[in-house]
Amino acid sequence: MHASPVYYGFGVTHGDRSAVVIIPGFLGTDLYLTELHGWLARIGYRPYFSGIGINAECPNLLIQRRLNATIDRALGETGKKIHLIGHSLGGVIARAVARQRAKDVASVITLASPIRGTVANQTVLSAAEAVRLRILREHGDGVLPGCYTGRCTCNFVGSLKRNVPGLVRETAIYTRHDGVVNWRYCMTLKKGRDFEVSGTHIGMVFNSAAYAIIADRLAMARD
């Protein structure tokens, strides 16, 4: 990626200093999004790490207790609608927030995110089940019995069943060589919103082709 002009901000549309909140994937932290964070700053945006810690928690609680605080800070500091970029599960969370806070969100971009259903390899599913059991053990009555499954009836899962509001520009970037989740579930299936790049699931956040698409879509969604 460092050999690409895109990484240094050449050949892409620059931003208007609006806020971009970036959200890590399953079992990830903000740390591995450092390259994306720095690049967004270079091309003229104000990037914000999510502040959620490790993404191995009830998504509903992550949004309510941590992510919303970051979004409120970004809104207050920029005075503009924000953009959300999420990798893998982070993209699913980003779309949920876009539905819950449509008036605050200009765009949502997902990177290798299974937004139409969780179809992943067995290792990921086993890890998710271990996380689910820990959530139930640690939070008890604070979460619903179906937490971390599609059967849950919390605000997070409920918001996933609604379309992203029309005023929010949505973008899904995916790769057929994902290797972690089924790439067919990483598309919106809406005209002009799905973009394929070469690469891997983890590599999506270091992918210069994905970065070029991100720059273009952010510019198109300026408030």
Backbone as CSV, one residue per row, in Angstrom:
resi,resn,N_x,N_y,N_z,CA_x,CA_y,CA_z,C_x,C_y,C_z
1,MET,0.814,-1.198,0.000,0.000,0.000,0.000,0.860,1.266,0.000
2,HIS,1.990,1.244,0.700,2.833,2.435,0.795,3.445,2.835,-0.543
3,ALA,3.386,1.942,-1.520,3.913,2.258,-2.851,2.879,2.955,-3.728
4,SER,1.650,3.054,-3.242,0.577,3.651,-4.038,0.489,5.160,-3.790
5,PRO,0.329,5.965,-4.845,0.145,7.415,-4.675,-1.074,7.745,-3.822
6,VAL,-2.074,6.866,-3.878,-3.304,7.095,-3.101,-2.996,7.220,-1.615
7,TYR,-2.052,6.413,-1.132,-1.704,6.416,0.285,-1.213,7.789,0.741
8,TYR,-0.587,8.517,-0.163,-0.045,9.835,0.170,-0.998,10.972,-0.200
9,GLY,-2.195,10.593,-0.624,-3.212,11.588,-0.916,-3.186,12.126,-2.323
10,PHE,-2.430,11.477,-3.208,-2.358,11.934,-4.592,-3.431,11.265,-5.433
11,GLY,-4.075,12.048,-6.281,-5.049,11.493,-7.206,-6.402,11.186,-6.609
12,VAL,-6.662,11.665,-5.403,-7.976,11.465,-4.790,-8.545,12.810,-4.359
13,THR,-9.867,12.888,-4.271,-10.521,14.108,-3.823,-10.295,14.294,-2.331
14,HIS,-9.910,15.501,-1.938,-9.648,15.756,-0.520,-10.907,16.223,0.197
15,GLY,-10.861,16.111,1.520,-12.047,16.342,2.325,-12.255,17.769,2.769
16,ASP,-13.310,17.935,3.557,-13.743,19.254,4.027,-13.653,19.380,5.541
17,ARG,-12.786,18.557,6.147,-12.563,18.538,7.599,-13.758,18.005,8.377
18,SER,-14.658,17.311,7.706,-15.750,16.669,8.436,-15.213,15.430,9.150
19,ALA,-15.965,14.959,10.118,-15.510,13.851,10.964,-15.798,12.505,10.320
20,VAL,-14.834,11.590,10.483,-15.006,10.203,10.059,-14.694,9.308,11.249
21,VAL,-15.679,8.574,11.708,-15.501,7.656,12.832,-15.258,6.262,12.268
22,ILE,-14.147,5.632,12.655,-13.788,4.313,12.128,-13.945,3.258,13.219
23,ILE,-14.533,2.117,12.832,-14.941,1.098,13.800,-14.290,-0.244,13.460
24,PRO,-13.576,-0.855,14.403,-12.874,-2.115,14.129,-13.812,-3.307,14.042
25,GLY,-13.283,-4.402,13.488,-14.055,-5.624,13.343,-14.022,-6.514,14.579
26,PHE,-14.615,-7.672,14.440,-14.735,-8.650,15.516,-13.375,-8.986,16.120
27,LEU,-13.284,-8.873,17.425,-12.080,-9.132,18.221,-10.964,-8.120,17.980
28,GLY,-11.240,-7.085,17.195,-10.228,-6.082,16.908,-10.359,-4.858,17.795
29,THR,-9.308,-4.037,17.785,-9.322,-2.769,18.502,-9.019,-1.650,17.505
30,ASP,-9.103,-0.428,17.963,-8.808,0.710,17.100,-7.363,0.690,16.584
31,LEU,-6.480,-0.003,17.286,-5.057,0.045,16.964,-4.760,-0.350,15.514
32,TYR,-5.427,-1.404,15.010,-5.082,-1.864,13.666,-5.654,-0.954,12.573
33,LEU,-6.439,0.043,12.979,-6.976,1.018,12.025,-6.134,2.290,11.972
34,THR,-4.938,2.243,12.564,-4.078,3.426,12.621,-3.710,3.933,11.220
35,GLU,-3.408,3.030,10.289,-3.062,3.453,8.922,-4.229,4.181,8.269
36,LEU,-5.424,3.641,8.410,-6.617,4.275,7.841,-6.866,5.630,8.487
37,HIS,-6.679,5.701,9.789,-6.849,6.951,10.532,-5.896,8.020,10.004
38,GLY,-4.618,7.662,9.864,-3.631,8.627,9.376,-3.906,9.073,7.956
39,TRP,-4.331,8.144,7.115,-4.633,8.483,5.719,-5.815,9.443,5.624
40,LEU,-6.841,9.209,6.404,-8.004,10.105,6.393,-7.600,11.527,6.778
41,ALA,-6.706,11.639,7.750,-6.216,12.962,8.139,-5.437,13.612,7.000
42,ARG,-4.639,12.817,6.287,-3.842,13.352,5.190,-4.699,13.891,4.053
43,ILE,-5.856,13.301,3.835,-6.680,13.760,2.717,-7.757,14.766,3.154
44,GLY,-7.635,15.278,4.374,-8.478,16.408,4.736,-9.700,16.142,5.571
45,TYR,-9.732,15.009,6.264,-10.851,14.729,7.172,-10.361,14.742,8.616
46,ARG,-11.297,14.737,9.544,-10.963,14.634,10.965,-11.347,13.240,11.438
47,PRO,-10.399,12.322,11.447,-10.719,10.941,11.829,-10.813,10.770,13.341
48,TYR,-11.691,9.890,13.726,-11.880,9.563,15.141,-11.846,8.050,15.296
49,PHE,-11.031,7.562,16.212,-11.119,6.157,16.575,-12.449,5.940,17.303
50,SER,-12.956,4.722,17.232,-14.278,4.450,17.799,-14.334,4.606,19.316
51,GLY,-13.247,4.219,19.988,-13.247,4.268,21.449,-13.997,3.127,22.107
52,ILE,-14.297,2.056,21.347,-15.095,0.969,21.923,-14.252,-0.084,22.634
53,GLY,-12.930,0.018,22.531,-12.089,-1.019,23.127,-12.041,-2.224,22.206
54,ILE,-12.074,-3.437,22.777,-12.080,-4.657,21.966,-13.496,-4.925,21.478
55,ASN,-13.637,-5.186,20.197,-14.963,-5.468,19.646,-15.312,-6.931,19.917
56,ALA,-15.613,-7.191,21.180,-15.996,-8.531,21.622,-17.010,-8.362,22.743
57,GLU,-18.020,-7.586,22.457,-19.002,-7.183,23.460,-20.365,-7.099,22.797
58,CYS,-21.403,-7.070,23.587,-22.754,-6.863,23.060,-22.752,-5.579,22.226
59,PRO,-23.050,-5.650,20.927,-23.023,-4.445,20.086,-23.950,-3.343,20.594
60,ASN,-25.063,-3.740,21.162,-26.000,-2.748,21.682,-25.352,-1.934,22.796
61,LEU,-24.619,-2.617,23.684,-23.936,-1.924,24.775,-22.764,-1.093,24.257
62,LEU,-22.039,-1.623,23.249,-20.924,-0.865,22.677,-21.406,0.466,22.110
63,ILE,-22.531,0.432,21.429,-23.074,1.654,20.837,-23.527,2.616,21.927
64,GLN,-24.304,2.111,22.860,-24.900,2.963,23.891,-23.858,3.557,24.836
65,ARG,-22.897,2.752,25.254,-21.984,3.162,26.319,-20.690,3.812,25.814
66,ARG,-20.290,3.506,24.560,-18.992,4.000,24.106,-19.051,4.715,22.758
67,LEU,-19.604,4.067,21.748,-19.556,4.642,20.407,-20.350,5.932,20.304
68,ASN,-21.504,5.988,20.926,-22.305,7.216,20.873,-21.567,8.401,21.477
69,ALA,-20.747,8.144,22.481,-19.972,9.227,23.091,-18.958,9.784,22.107
70,THR,-18.330,8.903,21.338,-17.379,9.354,20.309,-18.094,10.155,19.231
71,ILE,-19.245,9.666,18.804,-20.016,10.359,17.769,-20.454,11.737,18.259
72,ASP,-20.912,11.817,19.490,-21.326,13.113,20.041,-20.157,14.090,20.080
73,ARG,-18.981,13.588,20.427,-17.795,14.453,20.462,-17.440,14.941,19.061
74,ALA,-17.497,14.040,18.092,-17.189,14.414,16.704,-18.174,15.447,16.177
75,LEU,-19.429,15.270,16.487,-20.449,16.231,16.057,-20.205,17.596,16.684
76,GLY,-19.886,17.583,17.970,-19.661,18.835,18.674,-18.428,19.574,18.199
77,GLU,-17.381,18.827,17.846,-16.122,19.458,17.446,-16.107,19.932,15.997
78,THR,-16.930,19.335,15.149,-16.930,19.712,13.735,-18.170,20.499,13.318
79,GLY,-19.258,20.308,14.027,-20.486,21.001,13.671,-21.107,20.505,12.377
80,LYS,-20.684,19.331,11.919,-21.211,18.762,10.672,-21.647,17.320,10.910
81,LYS,-22.454,16.811,9.993,-22.772,15.404,10.030,-21.476,14.592,9.909
82,ILE,-21.492,13.408,10.481,-20.301,12.563,10.466,-20.404,11.474,9.396
83,HIS,-19.262,10.881,9.096,-19.193,9.698,8.241,-18.772,8.521,9.119
84,LEU,-19.277,7.352,8.809,-18.914,6.136,9.543,-18.262,5.147,8.589
85,ILE,-17.118,4.600,8.996,-16.466,3.531,8.239,-16.244,2.363,9.190
86,GLY,-16.737,1.194,8.819,-16.573,0.033,9.672,-16.007,-1.151,8.912
87,HIS,-15.079,-1.849,9.542,-14.482,-3.052,8.957,-15.150,-4.281,9.548
88,SER,-15.563,-5.219,8.699,-16.145,-6.477,9.140,-17.335,-6.209,10.082
89,LEU,-17.326,-6.759,11.287,-18.429,-6.507,12.223,-18.586,-5.018,12.509
90,GLY,-17.487,-4.274,12.443,-17.569,-2.830,12.648,-18.473,-2.157,11.633
91,GLY,-18.515,-2.704,10.415,-19.402,-2.158,9.402,-20.863,-2.436,9.705
92,VAL,-21.129,-3.604,10.272,-22.497,-3.937,10.675,-22.947,-2.971,11.767
93,ILE,-22.057,-2.701,12.709,-22.354,-1.744,13.777,-22.561,-0.353,13.191
94,ALA,-21.722,0.023,12.229,-21.841,1.346,11.608,-23.207,1.524,10.956
95,ARG,-23.689,0.504,10.269,-24.997,0.601,9.617,-26.126,0.680,10.642
96,ALA,-25.954,0.000,11.764,-26.964,0.088,12.820,-27.040,1.512,13.369
97,VAL,-25.869,2.117,13.574,-25.831,3.497,14.061,-26.456,4.443,13.035
98,ALA,-26.175,4.213,11.756,-26.738,5.066,10.703,-28.255,5.024,10.708
99,ARG,-28.802,3.883,11.037,-30.262,3.766,11.122,-30.792,4.443,12.381
100,GLN,-30.060,4.317,13.477,-30.514,4.879,14.746,-30.337,6.394,14.814
101,ARG,-29.301,6.911,14.109,-28.978,8.333,14.209,-28.857,8.963,12.818
102,ALA,-29.821,8.727,11.974,-29.760,9.161,10.576,-29.536,10.667,10.430
103,LYS,-30.080,11.446,11.342,-29.936,12.910,11.226,-28.506,13.366,11.493
104,ASP,-27.688,12.506,12.094,-26.310,12.861,12.428,-25.290,12.280,11.452
105,VAL,-25.727,11.423,10.532,-24.799,10.651,9.696,-24.958,11.020,8.226
106,ALA,-23.835,11.409,7.607,-23.852,11.740,6.178,-23.659,10.491,5.319
107,SER,-22.804,9.576,5.763,-22.553,8.369,4.974,-22.071,7.238,5.850
108,VAL,-22.222,6.021,5.343,-21.717,4.832,6.019,-21.039,3.965,4.972
109,ILE,-19.792,3.572,5.266,-19.004,2.743,4.353,-18.615,1.473,5.090
110,THR,-18.886,0.328,4.484,-18.531,-0.946,5.094,-17.417,-1.608,4.301
111,LEU,-16.487,-2.216,5.011,-15.341,-2.904,4.416,-15.409,-4.381,4.786
112,ALA,-15.721,-5.221,3.814,-15.811,-6.668,4.041,-16.737,-6.997,5.205
113,SER,-17.890,-6.358,5.223,-18.846,-6.527,6.318,-20.030,-7.384,5.879
114,PRO,-20.344,-8.442,6.624,-21.483,-9.299,6.270,-22.804,-8.632,6.663
115,ILE,-23.215,-7.686,5.858,-24.358,-6.827,6.224,-25.714,-7.464,5.934
116,ARG,-25.715,-8.577,5.210,-26.991,-9.232,4.902,-27.114,-10.595,5.574
117,GLY,-26.306,-10.842,6.581,-26.374,-12.105,7.297,-24.987,-12.589,7.664
118,THR,-24.873,-13.258,8.793,-23.570,-13.706,9.274,-23.263,-15.094,8.727
119,VAL,-22.486,-15.129,7.669,-22.025,-16.394,7.099,-20.505,-16.347,7.121
120,ALA,-19.917,-17.079,8.064,-18.466,-17.013,8.264,-17.902,-18.418,8.417
121,ASN,-16.556,-18.513,8.402,-15.960,-19.834,8.582,-16.136,-20.303,10.028
122,GLN,-15.925,-21.604,10.246,-16.249,-22.202,11.537,-15.428,-21.623,12.680
123,THR,-14.199,-21.233,12.415,-13.362,-20.652,13.467,-13.974,-19.363,14.005
124,VAL,-14.454,-18.527,13.088,-15.080,-17.270,13.496,-16.370,-17.541,14.265
125,LEU,-17.159,-18.491,13.792,-18.424,-18.805,14.467,-18.174,-19.350,15.873
126,SER,-17.144,-20.166,16.025,-16.816,-20.711,17.350,-16.369,-19.597,18.295
127,ALA,-15.566,-18.664,17.772,-15.128,-17.535,18.588,-16.314,-16.671,18.990
128,ALA,-17.259,-16.480,18.068,-18.441,-15.671,18.369,-19.285,-16.321,19.456
129,GLU,-19.373,-17.648,19.431,-20.141,-18.350,20.460,-19.461,-18.201,21.827
130,ALA,-18.142,-18.248,21.853,-17.417,-18.056,23.108,-17.646,-16.646,23.650
131,VAL,-17.651,-15.666,22.763,-17.913,-14.284,23.178,-19.339,-14.159,23.707
132,ARG,-20.281,-14.811,23.027,-21.684,-14.739,23.461,-21.854,-15.290,24.871
133,LEU,-21.225,-16.407,25.156,-21.341,-17.010,26.485,-20.714,-16.118,27.548
134,ARG,-19.590,-15.482,27.197,-18.954,-14.570,28.158,-19.848,-13.368,28.437
135,ILE,-20.474,-12.834,27.393,-21.378,-11.688,27.568,-22.512,-12.046,28.517
136,LEU,-23.117,-13.206,28.315,-24.217,-13.643,29.172,-23.752,-13.842,30.605
137,ARG,-22.534,-14.369,30.757,-21.990,-14.626,32.098,-21.661,-13.333,32.827
138,GLU,-21.081,-12.370,32.114,-20.624,-11.138,32.761,-21.728,-10.102,32.949
139,HIS,-22.674,-10.066,32.018,-23.692,-9.006,32.082,-25.021,-9.482,32.641
140,GLY,-25.251,-10.774,32.640,-26.452,-11.315,33.243,-27.725,-10.658,32.752
141,ASP,-28.438,-10.021,33.681,-29.719,-9.400,33.347,-29.555,-8.139,32.501
142,GLY,-28.315,-7.704,32.286,-28.094,-6.489,31.504,-28.235,-6.682,30.008
143,VAL,-28.300,-7.937,29.565,-28.480,-8.229,28.149,-29.614,-9.233,27.987
144,LEU,-30.126,-9.348,26.775,-31.204,-10.286,26.492,-30.638,-11.683,26.251
145,PRO,-31.439,-12.738,26.477,-30.940,-14.116,26.324,-30.383,-14.422,24.939
146,GLY,-30.910,-13.775,23.927,-30.448,-14.028,22.563,-29.300,-13.152,22.135
147,CYS,-28.657,-12.470,23.094,-27.573,-11.540,22.760,-26.509,-12.202,21.901
148,TYR,-26.016,-11.458,20.919,-24.971,-11.888,19.988,-25.479,-12.948,19.016
149,THR,-26.783,-12.975,18.808,-27.375,-13.834,17.788,-28.421,-13.016,17.034
150,GLY,-28.827,-13.520,15.891,-29.859,-12.851,15.118,-31.231,-12.945,15.753
151,ARG,-31.353,-13.736,16.820,-32.631,-13.888,17.515,-32.861,-12.817,18.563
152,CYS,-31.824,-12.020,18.835,-31.955,-10.992,19.859,-32.967,-9.940,19.417
153,THR,-33.633,-9.328,20.381,-34.646,-8.308,20.078,-34.219,-6.922,20.564
154,CYS,-32.914,-6.712,20.741,-32.412,-5.419,21.216,-32.485,-4.377,20.101
155,ASN,-32.169,-3.131,20.451,-32.206,-2.045,19.471,-31.243,-2.288,18.318
156,PHE,-30.080,-2.879,18.621,-29.079,-3.131,17.587,-29.631,-4.050,16.507
157,VAL,-30.133,-5.201,16.904,-30.662,-6.157,15.925,-31.891,-5.595,15.229
158,GLY,-32.729,-4.888,15.989,-33.917,-4.284,15.388,-33.561,-3.290,14.298
159,SER,-32.496,-2.512,14.526,-32.097,-1.508,13.542,-31.538,-2.158,12.284
160,LEU,-30.949,-3.358,12.412,-30.404,-4.052,11.251,-31.497,-4.504,10.289
161,LYS,-32.702,-4.609,10.789,-33.812,-5.076,9.955,-34.464,-3.941,9.177
162,ARG,-33.987,-2.718,9.402,-34.519,-1.559,8.678,-33.503,-1.096,7.639
163,ASN,-33.993,-0.524,6.558,-33.105,0.005,5.528,-32.352,1.220,6.041
164,VAL,-31.169,1.436,5.506,-30.450,2.672,5.805,-31.246,3.824,5.207
165,PRO,-31.519,4.867,5.976,-32.323,5.997,5.466,-31.736,6.580,4.185
166,GLY,-32.607,7.049,3.307,-32.186,7.548,2.007,-31.220,8.710,2.059
167,LEU,-31.257,9.511,3.111,-30.362,10.663,3.208,-28.929,10.266,3.551
168,VAL,-28.737,9.027,3.986,-27.405,8.526,4.326,-26.840,7.785,3.114
169,ARG,-25.715,8.258,2.579,-25.106,7.577,1.430,-24.425,6.299,1.912
170,GLU,-24.816,5.171,1.354,-24.244,3.892,1.785,-23.328,3.318,0.711
171,THR,-22.262,2.691,1.181,-21.261,2.090,0.308,-20.802,0.781,0.922
172,ALA,-20.707,-0.258,0.112,-20.188,-1.546,0.574,-19.021,-1.948,-0.318
173,ILE,-17.858,-2.143,0.280,-16.668,-2.576,-0.447,-16.369,-4.016,-0.031
174,TYR,-16.186,-4.888,-1.016,-16.026,-6.309,-0.716,-14.966,-6.929,-1.621
175,THR,-14.534,-8.125,-1.267,-13.591,-8.881,-2.095,-14.066,-10.322,-2.212
176,ARG,-13.961,-10.881,-3.398,-14.356,-12.273,-3.611,-13.372,-13.243,-2.959
177,HIS,-12.206,-12.753,-2.562,-11.186,-13.594,-1.924,-11.152,-13.327,-0.418
178,ASP,-12.298,-13.026,0.146,-12.397,-12.634,1.552,-11.752,-13.655,2.485
179,GLY,-12.229,-14.893,2.447,-11.635,-15.950,3.251,-12.140,-16.052,4.679
180,VAL,-12.847,-15.026,5.156,-13.363,-15.049,6.528,-14.891,-15.085,6.534
181,VAL,-15.512,-14.198,5.799,-16.968,-14.191,5.655,-17.318,-14.411,4.188
182,ASN,-18.536,-14.827,3.945,-18.999,-15.038,2.576,-19.193,-13.690,1.897
183,TRP,-18.402,-13.426,0.848,-18.415,-12.114,0.199,-19.786,-11.752,-0.364
184,ARG,-20.596,-12.740,-0.690,-21.917,-12.465,-1.261,-22.827,-11.739,-0.283
185,TYR,-22.520,-11.854,0.997,-23.329,-11.204,2.026,-22.782,-9.824,2.400
186,CYS,-21.724,-9.417,1.701,-21.087,-8.132,1.999,-21.526,-7.023,1.047
187,MET,-22.594,-7.279,0.285,-23.094,-6.306,-0.678,-24.486,-5.825,-0.297
188,THR,-24.791,-4.593,-0.677,-26.143,-4.071,-0.444,-27.120,-4.589,-1.486
189,LEU,-26.598,-4.965,-2.653,-27.400,-5.369,-3.809,-28.217,-4.206,-4.364
190,LYS,-27.726,-2.990,-4.109,-28.372,-1.796,-4.653,-27.443,-1.147,-5.666
191,LYS,-28.006,-0.668,-6.755,-27.215,-0.130,-7.855,-26.331,1.024,-7.400
192,GLY,-25.060,0.950,-7.779,-24.127,2.031,-7.519,-23.610,2.116,-6.106
193,ARG,-23.864,1.093,-5.298,-23.437,1.146,-3.892,-22.444,0.051,-3.516
194,ASP,-22.252,-0.932,-4.394,-21.354,-2.048,-4.111,-20.104,-1.951,-4.978
195,PHE,-18.938,-2.128,-4.358,-17.670,-1.974,-5.062,-16.746,-3.141,-4.717
196,GLU,-16.279,-3.829,-5.746,-15.392,-4.971,-5.544,-13.933,-4.551,-5.709
197,VAL,-13.075,-5.045,-4.824,-11.632,-4.847,-4.942,-10.948,-6.193,-4.771
198,SER,-9.698,-6.268,-5.190,-8.908,-7.473,-4.952,-8.310,-7.393,-3.557
199,GLY,-8.126,-8.548,-2.928,-7.513,-8.533,-1.603,-8.153,-9.532,-0.669
200,THR,-7.859,-9.396,0.606,-8.355,-10.308,1.630,-9.214,-9.562,2.635
201,HIS,-9.806,-10.317,3.529,-10.677,-9.735,4.549,-9.910,-8.763,5.444
202,ILE,-8.851,-9.236,6.073,-8.067,-8.386,6.964,-7.366,-7.284,6.181
203,GLY,-6.900,-7.624,4.982,-6.175,-6.657,4.175,-7.008,-5.501,3.672
204,MET,-8.320,-5.586,3.812,-9.190,-4.523,3.309,-8.849,-3.162,3.909
205,VAL,-8.413,-3.124,5.155,-8.127,-1.842,5.801,-6.755,-1.295,5.422
206,PHE,-6.020,-2.048,4.590,-4.720,-1.596,4.094,-4.692,-1.614,2.567
207,ASN,-5.847,-1.531,1.937,-6.011,-1.734,0.507,-6.130,-0.392,-0.218
208,SER,-5.160,-0.065,-1.071,-5.166,1.239,-1.735,-6.364,1.407,-2.663
209,ALA,-6.836,0.307,-3.283,-8.018,0.392,-4.138,-9.249,0.745,-3.307
210,ALA,-9.352,0.151,-2.114,-10.457,0.478,-1.219,-10.363,1.932,-0.756
211,TYR,-9.145,2.395,-0.476,-8.945,3.778,-0.045,-9.417,4.757,-1.124
212,ALA,-9.124,4.465,-2.383,-9.541,5.351,-3.472,-11.059,5.443,-3.538
213,ILE,-11.733,4.313,-3.346,-13.197,4.314,-3.341,-13.719,5.098,-2.156
214,ILE,-13.096,4.906,-0.998,-13.510,5.637,0.203,-13.429,7.144,-0.026
215,ALA,-12.317,7.616,-0.579,-12.145,9.046,-0.829,-13.241,9.579,-1.735
216,ASP,-13.543,8.839,-2.788,-14.568,9.253,-3.735,-15.939,9.302,-3.091
217,ARG,-16.275,8.276,-2.338,-17.619,8.200,-1.729,-17.785,9.225,-0.609
218,LEU,-16.740,9.477,0.158,-16.828,10.511,1.192,-17.084,11.869,0.552
219,ALA,-16.389,12.158,-0.539,-16.554,13.440,-1.215,-17.960,13.598,-1.762
220,MET,-18.568,12.524,-2.203,-19.911,12.569,-2.755,-20.982,12.775,-1.685
221,ALA,-20.608,12.517,-0.436,-21.586,12.560,0.653,-21.412,13.779,1.559
222,ARG,-20.710,14.781,1.081,-20.480,15.951,1.929,-21.787,16.618,2.318
223,ASP,-21.849,16.994,3.580,-23.050,17.638,4.116,-23.171,19.057,3.544
